[in-house]
Amino acid sequence: MKKKDAINSLLKNTMSYLEQKKEKNIIAISSRVRLARNLAEFSFPAAASVHDLASVRNQVEDAVNAEKVIGTKGLVFYMDELPEIDREFLYERRLVSSKLMSAPLNRGLFVSSNEQLAIMVNEEDHLRIQSFLPGFRLQEAYKKASQADDRLSNELDFAFDSKLGYLSSCPTNIGTGLRASVMLHLPGLTLTGELESTIRALNKMNFAVRGIFGEGSENTGALYQISNQVTLGDSEEEIIEKISGTIGQIIHYEQNARERMFVKKQARLMDYIGRSYGLLKYAYLLHSKETLNALSGVKLGVDMGIFANVDSSMVHKIYVHSGAAHLQKLYGRPFENNEAKSIFRADYVRGVLRGPVQKEAE
């Protein structure tokens, strides 16, 4: 697809890795597996020349096309050909990192039409192969990423050492180059005050706990990404098994926290859910952070079966489309000021929750 049409295509897409209609686990939002790879003949991106970065992007694109890695309807983005708002749009969809967004020269993104497979080019490494799936499905996500890796290796010579494994610009990515993460919604542990001790325990076990947009992002809306920090010493299968077991435990802790809240502090729990819903349904000014925090309460209510007219797909849609870049795309032009953005965000959220707002009689 032509690059100029690709952003509009994504805007119309339902992000399939957030669709949970058949998912039994409501606490796990999505699973991601990322493989870091580098081309043997070039320096790592931080030390590569502008010419080499362009050569890497061209070689990766040729390999992606030759192996049909992202399918015939996949989308191609040259980051340096996109305006800033479009790069922010891709960041809000978790398809690119903040680094790729802010340093676009000779960087690229190749993404499947359903957004379940994305390949960043010339970020910290030459390739970041990413697979996304809804819910707690790390094994399937790893399989998808591994298949893409195998097909690309037919065309590209990856930097590999017989003792160390795959080479990377960052020591923590040497070995398998695999980072597996699950996005979890943890309002129960947050409300009961147990989250801090859980995070400390995870850090001691060499797991990273980050916000919705990964490294450096703020923890908002009780959404947390849990991932492995070390890729050397274990096989890919062992890494997936270890993090899967840990995620399973956290999900169990969160379920218990919710149940205890419902039994012992039901009024507080229902008040939290009700106030969150009331804010989103009736507010005429909404800022980004308060929207995400209120969505956490609404999603908790959805998970408990409290709402008859709101489901997870509506909540996830607001999670993504309430971002500044998505709002501007929906608005059709830059906002006059931050208040105009907040007004439009509130109008959009009300529309998703209860349909278009009717103009009040004068």
ZAMARGU-4260 file (C-alpha; in steps of 0.2 Angstrom, whole numbers, plus 5000, padded with zeros to 4 digits):
<rodrens>
0) 5000/5000/5000 | 5006/5018/4996 | 5014/5026/5011 | 5002/5041/5010 | 4987/5030/5012
5) 4994/5018/5025 | 4990/5030/5040 | 4972/5032/5035 | 4970/5013/5033 | 4976/5010/5051
10) 4964/5023/5058 | 4950/5013/5051 | 4957/4997/5058 | 4951/4988/5074 | 4967/4984/5082
15) 4966/4965/5082 | 4978/4962/5096 | 4966/4972/5108 | 4951/4962/5103 | 4946/4950/5117
20) 4929/4943/5112 | 4935/4925/5114 | 4948/4928/5128 | 4944/4920/5145 | 4958/4930/5154
25) 4951/4948/5156 | 4966/4954/5167 | 4979/4951/5153 | 4976/4964/5139 | 4989/4959/5126
30) 5004/4949/5124 | 5020/4954/5114 | 5036/4945/5109 | 5050/4955/5102 | 5066/4949/5093
35) 5081/4960/5091 | 5092/4956/5076 | 5106/4965/5067 | 5114/4963/5050 | 5132/4956/5051
40) 5139/4968/5038 | 5134/4985/5046 | 5138/4994/5062 | 5124/4995/5075 | 5112/5010/5071
45) 5120/5021/5085 | 5137/5020/5076 | 5131/5018/5058 | 5133/5031/5044 | 5118/5039/5036
50) 5122/5029/5020 | 5123/5012/5030 | 5106/5016/5038 | 5098/5018/5021 | 5106/5002/5015
55) 5100/4992/5030 | 5082/4999/5027 | 5083/4994/5009 | 5089/4977/5012 | 5076/4974/5025
60) 5062/4980/5014 | 5068/4968/5000 | 5068/4954/5012 | 5051/4958/5019 | 5044/4958/5001
65) 5054/4943/4995 | 5047/4932/5009 | 5030/4941/5010 | 5033/4942/5029 | 5019/4955/5032
70) 5008/4949/5018 | 5002/4956/5002 | 4992/4970/5011 | 5005/4975/5023 | 5009/4993/5027
75) 5026/5001/5024 | 5032/5017/5032 | 5048/5027/5030 | 5048/5037/5046 | 5057/5052/5039
80) 5044/5054/5026 | 5030/5055/5039 | 5025/5071/5048 | 5027/5072/5066 | 5008/5069/5070
85) 5009/5052/5060 | 5024/5046/5069 | 5015/5050/5085 | 5000/5041/5079 | 5011/5025/5076
90) 5018/5027/5093 | 5001/5028/5101 | 4996/5011/5093 | 5012/5004/5101 | 5019/5000/5083
95) 5035/5010/5086 | 5045/5016/5101 | 5048/5033/5106 | 5066/5032/5099 | 5060/5027/5082
100) 5047/5041/5083 | 5059/5055/5088 | 5074/5050/5076 | 5066/5046/5060 | 5081/5048/5047
105) 5082/5032/5037 | 5071/5023/5050 | 5057/5011/5044 | 5042/5001/5050 | 5034/4986/5041
110) 5017/4981/5048 | 5004/4968/5044 | 4987/4973/5040 | 4980/4966/5056 | 4994/4974/5066
115) 4999/4958/5074 | 5016/4959/5066 | 5027/4974/5065 | 5046/4976/5061 | 5055/4992/5066
120) 5071/4996/5056 | 5086/5005/5063 | 5080/5008/5081 | 5092/5002/5094 | 5095/4987/5083
125) 5094/4985/5064 | 5078/4975/5066 | 5065/4973/5080 | 5053/4960/5075 | 5037/4961/5086
130) 5022/4950/5087 | 5006/4956/5096 | 4991/4945/5101 | 4976/4949/5113 | 4975/4942/5130
135) 4988/4930/5138 | 4995/4921/5123 | 5014/4922/5124 | 5017/4905/5116 | 5007/4910/5101
140) 5015/4927/5100 | 5033/4919/5101 | 5028/4907/5087 | 5023/4921/5075 | 5038/4931/5079
145) 5049/4916/5076 | 5042/4912/5060 | 5045/4930/5054 | 5063/4928/5060 | 5066/4912/5051
150) 5059/4919/5034 | 5069/4935/5036 | 5085/4925/5039 | 5083/4917/5022 | 5087/4933/5014
155) 5097/4942/5028 | 5114/4938/5037 | 5111/4941/5055 | 5125/4945/5067 | 5128/4929/5077
160) 5141/4922/5089 | 5142/4904/5092 | 5145/4907/5111 | 5135/4923/5114 | 5121/4920/5102
165) 5113/4935/5092 | 5123/4951/5094 | 5115/4967/5100 | 5119/4985/5103 | 5113/4983/5121
170) 5121/4969/5132 | 5104/4964/5139 | 5098/4959/5122 | 5113/4948/5118 | 5109/4929/5117
175) 5091/4926/5111 | 5087/4944/5108 | 5070/4940/5115 | 5059/4951/5125 | 5042/4944/5130
180) 5029/4955/5139 | 5011/4955/5144 | 5000/4971/5147 | 4991/4968/5163 | 4976/4978/5170
185) 4979/4978/5189 | 4967/4989/5198 | 4964/4977/5212 | 4982/4977/5218 | 4982/4995/5215
190) 4967/4999/5226 | 4972/4987/5240 | 4990/4994/5241 | 4998/4978/5236 | 5005/4983/5220
195) 5021/4991/5226 | 5027/4975/5235 | 5023/4965/5219 | 5033/4977/5208 | 5048/4975/5221
200) 5047/4956/5220 | 5046/4956/5201 | 5062/4967/5200 | 5071/4956/5211 | 5067/4941/5199
205) 5074/4951/5185 | 5057/4956/5177 | 5054/4974/5171 | 5038/4983/5175 | 5034/4997/5164
210) 5019/5008/5158 | 5008/5006/5144 | 5021/5013/5131 | 5036/5003/5138 | 5052/5010/5144
215) 5052/5027/5151 | 5033/5028/5151 | 5022/5033/5166 | 5011/5020/5174 | 4993/5026/5171
220) 4976/5018/5172 | 4983/5003/5182 | 4991/4996/5166 | 5008/4988/5167 | 5019/4979/5155
225) 5028/4965/5163 | 5044/4958/5153 | 5060/4948/5155 | 5076/4959/5157 | 5089/4946/5152
230) 5090/4937/5136 | 5106/4928/5138 | 5108/4911/5146 | 5091/4904/5143 | 5083/4897/5127
235) 5068/4906/5119 | 5057/4892/5126 | 5064/4894/5144 | 5061/4913/5144 | 5043/4911/5138
240) 5040/4898/5151 | 5047/4908/5165 | 5038/4924/5161 | 5022/4914/5158 | 5023/4906/5175
245) 5026/4923/5183 | 5012/4932/5174 | 5000/4918/5179 | 5004/4921/5197 | 5001/4940/5196
250) 4984/4937/5187 | 4980/4925/5202 | 4985/4939/5214 | 4975/4952/5205 | 4959/4940/5205
255) 4961/4938/5224 | 4963/4957/5227 | 4947/4960/5217 | 4937/4947/5226 | 4943/4953/5243
260) 4938/4971/5238 | 4921/4965/5233 | 4918/4956/5249 | 4926/4967/5262 | 4925/4985/5253
265) 4911/4983/5241 | 4905/5001/5243 | 4922/5008/5240 | 4924/4997/5225 | 4907/5001/5217
270) 4910/5020/5221 | 4927/5019/5211 | 4918/5011/5196 | 4903/5022/5197 | 4913/5038/5198
275) 4924/5033/5184 | 4910/5029/5172 | 4901/5045/5177 | 4916/5056/5173 | 4918/5048/5156
280) 4900/5048/5152 | 4896/5066/5157 | 4912/5076/5157 | 4914/5090/5144 | 4933/5092/5146
285) 4944/5077/5148 | 4963/5077/5149 | 4973/5062/5143 | 4979/5055/5160 | 4962/5057/5169
290) 4954/5048/5154 | 4965/5033/5156 | 4963/5032/5175 | 4944/5033/5173 | 4945/5020/5159
295) 4953/5008/5172 | 4938/5009/5183 | 4926/5007/5169 | 4935/4992/5163 | 4935/4984/5180
300) 4916/4986/5180 | 4915/4978/5163 | 4926/4963/5169 | 4913/4961/5184 | 4898/4962/5173
305) 4891/4978/5180 | 4888/4987/5164 | 4875/4981/5151 | 4879/4994/5138 | 4898/4994/5139
310) 4910/4980/5133 | 4929/4978/5133 | 4930/4983/5114 | 4923/5000/5118 | 4935/5002/5132
315) 4950/4997/5122 | 4944/5008/5107 | 4944/5023/5119 | 4962/5018/5126 | 4969/5020/5109
320) 4958/5034/5101 | 4959/5046/5115 | 4978/5049/5112 | 4982/5066/5105 | 4987/5060/5088
325) 4972/5049/5085 | 4961/5063/5091 | 4969/5075/5079 | 4966/5063/5065 | 4948/5061/5069
330) 4946/5080/5071 | 4953/5082/5054 | 4965/5097/5058 | 4976/5103/5072 | 4968/5108/5088
335) 4967/5127/5091 | 4973/5124/5109 | 4974/5111/5123 | 4956/5115/5129 | 4949/5112/5111
340) 4958/5095/5112 | 4950/5091/5129 | 4933/5096/5123 | 4934/5085/5108 | 4941/5070/5118
345) 4926/5071/5130 | 4914/5072/5116 | 4922/5057/5107 | 4922/5047/5123 | 4904/5051/5127
350) 4900/5046/5109 | 4908/5029/5111 | 4899/5026/5128 | 4881/5032/5124 | 4880/5038/5106
355) 4881/5056/5099 | 4877/5069/5112 | 4861/5078/5107 | 4861/5097/5107 | 4852/5104/5122
360) 4837/5114/5119 | 4840/5133/5122
</rodrens>
